[in-house]
């Protein structure tokens, strides 16, 4: 049976040799399967593409797909999943924070347990700045209060899925993707493996606090309309309170009401703007990515 292992890469020239060695150990240990190793170069500015070419030259199991520029991790994951041919498809990061040593256990669980997905979650955030960990936990608490699907705290993109799961994920055609929510939305039987946080083997994280904040906003806007309802409720309560206050202090309240309601209107317009922006992006229907180079594309067309 063919197993596809897919890795999105952005400026990972230092980490890739470590990852490749670890994957070679896993594939040797799990010799009952055939493997293809798919690496998606997301417009890296370092020598990531050069390292991938060197790896592909000595290992014909490797396929690399290189974007024309940086389109983001979500686009890279989609491209890798779309290119995967295996009956089982694994997804992991290049920085070794998703330990490849867990893969044999994940394969075994898919074989023996009645599940369609074996996913991982971190039970600790050792090594992360405390403020970042605090905001991450608050994000999971908040989004699970407002959405119909459960997004597990500490859940990683690191998982192995059966083909029907991947087909369901690829069938969701939205351009603004939040994979953690998509993984939960498509459902299927999931087994969770827990592990302690592992720090990067090399290089630096690509996720700044601002990028994580924007990603969190994307997740909330993508999977719930609760902010619109909250804006409506808060706006109603504010307007009602302002009306009562106006009855007693009309002249002074007029000035404060303009400030207060103006601020609420701006906040509501900002929230509505997030949804309109998503609609605008979806309507343009631009491709998720543009491939500049694919070492095995010609083989597929033969």
ABEGO torsion letter per residue (X at the ends): XBBBBBBBBBGAAAAAAAAAAAAAAAAAABAABBBBBBBBBBGBABAAAAAAAAAAAABAABBBBBBABBAEAAAAAAAAAAABABABBBBBBAAGABBAAAAAAAAAAAAABBBABBBBBBABABGBBAAAAAAAAAAAAAAAAABABBBBBGBBABBBBBAAAAAAAAABABABBBAAAAAAAAEEBBBBBBBBBBBBABEBBABBAAAAAAAAAAAAAAABAAAAAAAAAAAAAAAAAAAAAAAABAAAAAAAAAAAAAAAAAAAAAAAAAAAAAAAAAAAGBBABBBABBAAAAAAAX
